[in-house]
Amino acid sequence: MSDANAPRQLGRLLTGTEAKDIADRLADGDTLTTALKVVAVGQRAEIRRLLEAVGGGPGAAPQQILVLRAIEGARALPTTLSPLWTMPGHLAQSGPLTTSVTRFVDSARHAITCSTFNFQRSSALWTSLRTSAQRDGVAVRVYMDTRAADGSGQHWSPTTSEVAEHLAPAEVWRTKEFDGGYVRNHAKFLAIDHHLLLVTSANFSWSAENNNVEFGVLIDNPNLTEAVERELREAEDSLYERV
């Protein structure tokens, strides 16, 4: 890789917060090894390689800091927050309704990551996620709870294998044993195109989308969204298995 391409690759790998933290540490006189402790272990070798391509050897820190500050600035987008409600009779008066989530899924251009307790076929997302997963260029990744999905025995609640088949070629991950017991996946969120994050109490079901009282927050912030996605990816080998 040429030096000219290294900053662009770094911009794809680092969040604005990570770029800032590395730059701050280098500016304080820390070594690159110490500065890179702010990023996930699995990313450190590649980020080191790219930073050394930007500028290596003695006196390289100022050039590396300059590139990191540019990434920090490019990522410094304002955060927008919106409440997202489900209420019987659509009585909620502030923010969009949970039924609008499919609109965000349908508009995804690059990637969708979702985590849920389980699916029900009655959910509007059951169809919407399948359509997105089959679109060229959209990578879909799903995390599920094994016992909630595979132990229900109800036809309206598909097993993890049925979800994987339905959403193919999406990646579907289910919880596995850890430290002597099964992990319970109760995190419920949707991440769209690495910048839009919905954190919600709602399961993927018709009742959660239409009839329960459910509350969520829709956050437009690439740094936070990428950090959430990365956290689960880092935990995959320990807590999940791919279906």
PASE-607923 format. One line per field, with one value per residue (C-alpha): z, x, y; residue number from 1; chain. Coordinates in steps of 0.5 Angstrom, whole numbers. Each point is the difference from the previous one (the first is absolute). Layout:
N
w c(Z, ...) $
u c(X, ...) $
v c(Y, ...) $
num c(NUM, ...) $
cadena c(A, ...) $
***
This chain:
243
w c(0, -2, 6, -4, 1, 8, 2, -4, 3, 7, -1, -1, 6, 5, 4, 1, 8, -2, -4, 5, 6, -4, -2, 7, 2, -5, 1, 8, -2, 0, -4, -6, 4, 6, -5, -3, 6, -1, -6, 0, 0, -6, -4, 3, -5, -6, 3, 2, -7, -3, 5, -2, -7, 1, 4, 3, 4, 5, -1, -3, 5, -2, -7, 3, 4, -5, -4, 6, 2, -7, 1, 6, -3, -6, 5, 5, -3, 5, 4, -1, 4, -1, 5, -3, 3, -1, 3, 0, -5, -2, 6, 0, -2, 0, -5, -5, 1, 0, -6, -4, 2, -7, -4, 3, -2, -7, -1, 2, -5, 3, 7, 5, 7, 4, 7, 3, 5, -5, -7, -1, -7, 1, 1, -6, 0, -1, -8, 0, 3, -6, -5, 2, 1, -7, -3, -3, 4, 7, 5, 6, 6, 6, 7, 3, 7, -1, 5, -1, -8, 0, 6, -1, -4, -3, -7, 0, 3, -5, 3, -1, -6, -3, 0, -3, -6, 0, 0, -5, -1, 6, 6, 6, 7, 6, 7, 2, 7, 4, 7, 1, -2, -6, -2, 0, -6, 2, -3, -5, -5, -8, -3, -7, -5, 6, 3, 2, 6, 3, 7, 2, 5, -6, -2, -7, 0, -2, 7, 1, -6, 0, 7, 6, 4, -3, 0, -4, -1, -8, 0, -6, 2, -4, 6, 5, -5, -3, 7, 2, -6, 1, 7, -2, -5, 5, 4, -5, 1, 7, 1, -7, -5, -8, -2) $
u c(0, 3, 0, -5, -5, 1, -4, -6, 1, 1, -7, -4, 3, 0, -6, 1, 1, 5, 4, 0, 2, 6, 2, -1, 5, 5, 0, 1, 6, -2, 3, -5, 0, -3, -5, -3, -3, -6, -2, -2, 5, -2, 1, 7, 5, -4, 0, 7, 2, -4, 2, 7, -1, -2, 6, 5, 7, 2, -4, -6, -5, -2, -2, -4, -3, -2, -3, -4, -3, -2, -4, -3, -2, -3, -4, -2, -7, -6, -4, -8, -4, -7, -5, -4, -6, -5, -7, -7, -4, 6, 0, 7, 0, 8, 5, -1, -4, 4, -4, 4, 7, -1, 1, 7, 1, -2, 4, 6, 6, 6, -1, -6, 2, -5, -1, -6, -3, -3, -5, -7, -2, -6, 6, 0, 8, -1, -1, 4, 6, 0, -1, 6, 4, -1, 2, 6, 5, -4, 4, -5, 2, -5, 2, -6, -1, 1, -5, -5, -1, 2, -4, -7, -3, -5, -1, 0, 7, 5, 6, 7, 1, -6, 2, 6, -3, -5, 5, 5, 6, -1, 5, -4, 3, -3, 2, 4, 3, 5, 3, -5, -6, -4, 1, -7, 0, -5, 3, -5, 3, 0, 6, -1, 6, 5, -3, -8, -1, -7, 1, -7, -4, -4, 1, -1, -7, -7, -2, 6, 0, -8, -3, 4, 3, 7, 6, 6, 5, 2, 7, 4, 7, 6, 5, -5, -4, 7, 2, -6, 1, 7, -1, -4, 5, 5, -4, -2, 5, -2, -7, -3, 0, -1, -7) $
v c(0, 7, 5, 4, -5, -1, 6, -2, -7, 2, 5, -7, -3, 5, 4, 7, -2, -5, 5, 5, -4, -3, 7, 3, -6, 1, 8, -2, -3, -8, -5, -2, -7, 3, 5, -6, -3, 4, -4, -7, -5, -3, 6, 3, -4, 3, 7, 0, -2, 5, 6, -2, 0, 7, 2, -5, 1, 5, 7, -4, 2, 7, -3, -5, 5, 4, -6, -2, 7, 0, -6, 3, 6, -4, -4, 5, 0, 3, -5, 0, -4, -2, -4, -6, -2, -6, 1, -3, 4, 4, 5, 2, 8, 0, -3, -5, -7, -6, -2, 5, -5, -3, 6, 1, -7, 0, 6, -3, 1, -4, -4, -2, -3, -2, -3, -3, -5, -4, 1, -1, -1, 5, 6, 5, -1, -8, 2, 7, -3, -6, 5, 4, -6, -2, 7, 1, 3, 0, -4, -3, -2, -3, -2, -5, -3, -8, -2, 5, -2, -7, -2, 3, -5, 5, 0, 8, 0, -2, -4, 3, -5, 2, 8, -2, -3, 5, 6, -3, 2, 4, -2, -3, -1, -3, -1, -5, -3, 4, -1, -6, 3, 3, 7, 4, 5, 5, 6, 3, 5, 1, 4, 2, 2, 1, 7, -1, -4, -2, -3, -2, -4, -3, -8, -1, -2, 3, 2, 3, 4, 2, -2, 0, 6, 1, 5, 1, 5, 2, 2, 3, 0, -4, -1, -3, -4, -3, -1, -4, -4, -1, -3, -5, -2, -1, -4, -5, -5, -1, 1, -2, -5, 1, -4) $
num c(1, 2, 3, 4, 5, 6, 7, 8, 9, 10, 11, 12, 13, 14, 15, 16, 17, 18, 19, 20, 21, 22, 23, 24, 25, 26, 27, 28, 29, 30, 31, 32, 33, 34, 35, 36, 37, 38, 39, 40, 41, 42, 43, 44, 45, 46, 47, 48, 49, 50, 51, 52, 53, 54, 55, 56, 57, 58, 59, 60, 61, 62, 63, 64, 65, 66, 67, 68, 69, 70, 71, 72, 73, 74, 75, 76, 77, 78, 79, 80, 81, 82, 83, 84, 85, 86, 87, 88, 89, 90, 91, 92, 93, 94, 95, 96, 97, 98, 99, 100, 101, 102, 103, 104, 105, 106, 107, 108, 109, 110, 111, 112, 113, 114, 115, 116, 117, 118, 119, 120, 121, 122, 123, 124, 125, 126, 127, 128, 129, 130, 131, 132, 133, 134, 135, 136, 137, 138, 139, 140, 141, 142, 143, 144, 145, 146, 147, 148, 149, 150, 151, 152, 153, 154, 155, 156, 157, 158, 159, 160, 161, 162, 163, 164, 165, 166, 167, 168, 169, 170, 171, 172, 173, 174, 175, 176, 177, 178, 179, 180, 181, 182, 183, 184, 185, 186, 187, 188, 189, 190, 191, 192, 193, 194, 195, 196, 197, 198, 199, 200, 201, 202, 203, 204, 205, 206, 207, 208, 209, 210, 211, 212, 213, 214, 215, 216, 217, 218, 219, 220, 221, 222, 223, 224, 225, 226, 227, 228, 229, 230, 231, 232, 233, 234, 235, 236, 237, 238, 239, 240, 241, 242, 243) $
cadena c(A, A, A, A, A, A, A, A, A, A, A, A, A, A, A, A, A, A, A, A, A, A, A, A, A, A, A, A, A, A, A, A, A, A, A, A, A, A, A, A, A, A, A, A, A, A, A, A, A, A, A, A, A, A, A, A, A, A, A, A, A, A, A, A, A, A, A, A, A, A, A, A, A, A, A, A, A, A, A, A, A, A, A, A, A, A, A, A, A, A, A, A, A, A, A, A, A, A, A, A, A, A, A, A, A, A, A, A, A, A, A, A, A, A, A, A, A, A, A, A, A, A, A, A, A, A, A, A, A, A, A, A, A, A, A, A, A, A, A, A, A, A, A, A, A, A, A, A, A, A, A, A, A, A, A, A, A, A, A, A, A, A, A, A, A, A, A, A, A, A, A, A, A, A, A, A, A, A, A, A, A, A, A, A, A, A, A, A, A, A, A, A, A, A, A, A, A, A, A, A, A, A, A, A, A, A, A, A, A, A, A, A, A, A, A, A, A, A, A, A, A, A, A, A, A, A, A, A, A, A, A, A, A, A, A, A, A, A, A, A, A, A, A) $
***
